[in-house]
Amino acid sequence: MAGRLFSHFKRKSKKRDVTKSSSGPVSEAESSPARSAISFIIPPTTSPETKVAINDKSEESQPAVMSESVKPNNVSDLWSQAYQELDDKAKKWIGDASKNVSSEERTQDLITLVRNREEEYKDGTLKIRIGDSEIMWRDYANSVVSWLTAIGDISISFAPAGASAAWSALKVLLKANVSQCEDLAAIFGCAEKVLRLMRHGRVYEDVYLSGGSCNGATENLKDALVDLYKGLMELLAHAFVRLFEGQGKQFLRALVAGGEGAKLISALTEQERKVSMAAQGCGAVASQEHQTLLKNLDEPLKNVENTVKKLLQKVEDGTVEQALEYISTIPIGEHQQEKREARTPRTCEWLLNHSRFIEWERSSYSSMLWLQGNVGAGKSFLTSKVIDYLSATRQQEAEYDEGFAYFYCSRSDPERRQTKYILRSYVSQLARVPNHPTMTEKNIYTIYLKARKEKRGLSTIECETALIELINFYSRTILVLDALDECEMDTRETLARVLRNLVDKGGGTVKVFIASRKEADIEEYLGLRKLVEISTADNKEDIEKYVEEEVAKVSGIWRSVSAEVKEQVKKTIGEKSDGMFRWAYLQWQELKKMRTNQRIRERLGKLPKSLTEAYEEIYSRNEEKVILQRAVKWVLCARRPLTSEELLMAIRLESSLESLTISDPIDESTLESICSHLVVVDSQLKVWKFPHASVAEYFENQHWSWINKAAEEVAILLVSCLIDCYSNWIVPGSKNEIKEFLETAPDLENHLDPRHPLQKYTRKYWLQHMKITSDQCQEVAGLSEILKRFLGAEGPQQSSSQHYQAWCRHMGIRDEVEDRPFRYYDTKPTTKSIFGICVFDLHKLLTGWWDKDIDVSQVSESGLDLLAIAAGYGHDELCSELIGHGIDIHKELDTFFGSAFMEAIVSSRIGTATLLLEKGVNPNQMRNGRFPLCLAVERAPDFVEPLLKAGADPSIACPKCAFFCSLGAAAYLNKINMAELLIKFGANVNLADEENWGSPLGTAAFAGSLECAKLLVENGADVNAHLPGRYGSVLAAGIFGLGGVGMVKYLIEEAGADPAVLSILSPPRSPYFSDDLSIKRQETAKYLIEEGYIHESVLLGIGFPKEHLPRMEK
């Protein structure tokens, strides 16, 4: 193994002049190997044998850190070599820095220094925006402390041999003067990177270089370490220069998101990778102590308790589980169990031992691993092995909070090939924080509450935001995705983008494992950066193991089969499989039925050459093709996998458009026999599916003559079910009556029973089937006819059918429509189906019928016209057609929002709103006392800039809006990006608000929106203006508001608010009081009084609650 790895890393020797004078900042005493020692945190599970005594310092002076000694280093001083290779400027700065450091200071002193620096900005912003990202700058401080703690209680002179110069430079950097929070974050970010890599280098030196052995592999490692150490010193010097020049924020941008100076960061990442690869080339490690060191090296350290306190939210028992189940209900554990049970023992081991897998898993930098393989190669089995391995490793090291999530895409399940469902599953898994069962990340819990309140699932954008939050919470996160090639093209692209973004921009280490066929679009989407590729070409041995295992199982019934023939079976399948596990499986299923040598030899001589031929052989032999074809159509088109109760009834249905008939029943085992190897029952989930994606592809490619009409035929059967069910069932009048009836046991022999599982499926998914069919099929004459019959044959302007009205009434009482939430009142009056057509976007299936004799002026019972209904649901094409029919896009409606344009904005239908703008809607059109821009800030932030560019006035006042104006809305909601954009387009920062908080700054002060308040002050907002509205001044709004003492302190100490103005104010009109704010108000009052800004009588004079005054100590 070592030889093989060495040949992989061998290169032309980059000779270092080790005889070169090492004079520099490293003293002889400091570089003496005998004086070198370093301590590391050891996980509690580490065996006692690996623990060695801490340096012999007095215990009183040492922090409580479990430690591991690193034996004296007998190699030449690599740090000194690295120092000699620096350019003159960097060498001088490093040398000067080392002259000013006491040899008696300890790690704890540096930790104290970090915490003191952090305290300087304790009242500053928690987040810093860098490009498109926001970072929690205090996380960097926690990371620095974690790495310092890991390095242990070492005096400066006992830093890693020769590394004292870098150690000294690090302290100089930590003590550097800063003028803004971004500078301090840059210092901490740089320190975190340097400390982590110093620790890595020291461990590799001890493990691989301390024994005195010298060969090509160890020389490679030395060279790589010298390059790494040089890069670290260059980074320290560069960081100090950038800070001295006032360019701290630009340096921070380079650390976080690239930018000027990013070349150093990228070079360090590459140097780290080379060190890791060179270390692997040094061969296996025999010492248990060294194995533990290397294992701990790959465990990213984190101050878990501090992070938990800051980023997690404790909720009631059971609430976390309820929230995570709401986010995603996809049973990923069942999918893994199915693969695990089907996987042959002792197979797939080769992947875990592959050098590229080891590199991907063990390296400390973020990267993607792409497992590529042809159809049927067993990629999912390999993925299941990886998941088992990573899960087991994670459980063994449960003391670390690390993120791990996986997902199996599936051709047989539409949900498992859609972006939002995949990302929701990742969010749900990662939000389940190890070791903290009653806690979850704060922002994720907030997103969940918002989605639940709005009765919807998490959007793709919310999932992306949540994943970034979670990735940044964990120090290391691993994501596994199987069968990406089974997703639609747009899903592939979106997933690849999201995953690539997490790898590139995630705060912690992010590892992504993807398994799929090697397809050009996936290769393009993934990109080459940080991508490692592995082929499944090495799985021949796994196929042979599988056949051997199966042959052993049939030894009893194959007692007449000779050993020679058995060996021939193993050899033939192994050679002809061409790496296709699926093909091997199918051939074995045929062979094991045979009992004689002759039959087996004959079969081996005429094996199908490909998977397609194998499937064709199975299909052509089938004697019940009608039933098989029906099963294939339903499984192919179903919006989720069907249960046996659903599918066994579905395949019996036949529709002639005028009536629905039903054939004789068959049971589950009969259907399994008919569909053998082509459609199967999932052993875990008890639903029907294609056993492999290649089966669906076989039917689509080889049997298009009947597959191409499958979507329409299934949709017709579903509408027929609706017609017959609601023609026979009289819907009860109350919700309770419907609920009680539907919870009773169904008659499974009666397909018209509303309680039948197939009827439930129909109600939930028929609209999805309509949309997909209209999008996929060019001619749908049959579906159009039966849909007209369902809606009412006389036309949408005439009286609708009784079954349509009954269905609407049922849906109004019990919402069972999947993923197309609609408001029942939008369909009313249900006696006219035109409103339902606009709600459900059915017009494409009803060309020439839906708009015959259309009255574009008609409105629904809730006052919406047809355009407003279509706009609110985001049906752009329908909106265009309605406009073409002459509907008035400017029409003022007697509704809360007052127009189709406002309906589009409030529903965040950006495309539709943009369409209406292009058609001539006035961007400053007020409806019911509110303007589009203000509504967009609140409900559709992505539409704010298009509105402004179209001429929306950012300084116009909304007479009936709670926020008074768009800038006020941004200020109240603390939407800093929106506020910046509005100001850029000329918003008046001092616009007077007669009703509420007086001005945008007063609004920000009341709402506690500190970032917006700072922005407004920076752009000229008058902090001492006498304001109309409730409170009379910005400071008074802050005192009575939600922000507490932090806001008031900022207004007085930084913004220059004059407390004297409070003495001339009258008590506010209807001030906001809440017991929840009593503590905040006591803190505010205490600050104002103790600092001498005002007397408590002034507070009482402006209406401050007496009970909220602090109890002052005598």
Secondary structure, DSSP 4 states (H G I P E B T S, - for coil): -HHHHHHHH--------TTS---SS--HHHH-GGG--------TTS-GGG--PPPSS-GGGS-S------PPP-S--HHHHHHHTS-HHHHHHHHHHHHT--TT--HHHHHHHHHHHHHHTTTS-SEEEETTEEEEHHHHHHHHHHHHHHH-S--GGGSSTTTHHHHHHHHHHHT---SSHHHHHHHHHHHHHHHHHHHHHHHHIIIIITT---SHHHHHHHHHHHHHHHHHHHHHHHHHHHHHTT-HHHHHHHHHH--TTHHHHHHHHHHHHHHHHHHHTT-----HHHHHHHHHHTS----HHHHHHHHEEE--TTHHHHHHHHH----HHHHHHHHHHHSPTT-SHHHHT-HHHHHHHH-SS-EEEEEE--TTS-HHHHHHHHHHHHHHHHHHTTTS--EEEEEE--TT-GGGGSHHHHHHHHHHHHTS-TT-TTEEEHHHHHHHHHHHHTT-PPPHHHHHHHHHHHHHHSSEEEEEEE-GGGS-HHHHHHHHHHHHHHHHH-SSEEEEEEEE---HHHHHHH-STTEEEEEGGGGHHHHHHHHHHHHHHTTTTTTTS-HHHHHHHHHHHHHHSTT-HHHHHHHHHHHTT--SHHHHHHHHHT--SSHHHHHHHHHHH-S-HHHHHHHHHHHHH-SSPPBHHHHHHHTTEEE-SS-EEE-----HHHHHHHTTTTSEE-TTT-BEE-SSHHHHHHHHHH-HHHHTTHHHHHHHHHHHHHHHHHHH----SSHHHHHHHHTSPP-TT-TT-TTSHHHHHHHHHHHHHHHHHHHH-S--HHHHHHHHHHH-TT-TTSPPPHHHHHHHHHHHHS---SS----GGGG-STTSTHHHHHHHT-GGGGTTTTTTT--TT-B-TTS-BHHHHHHHTT-HHHHHHHHHTT--TT---SSSS-SHHHHHHHTT-HHHHHHHHHTT--TT--BTTB-HHHHHHHH-GGGHHHHHHTT--TT-B-TT-TTSBHHHHHHHTT-HHHHHHHHHTT--TT---SSSSSSHHHHHHHHT-HHHHHHHHHTT--TT----TTTSSHHHHHHHSSSTHHHHHHHHHTS---GGGGGGPPPPSS----GGGHHHHHHHHHHHHHTTS--HHHHHHTT--GGGS-----
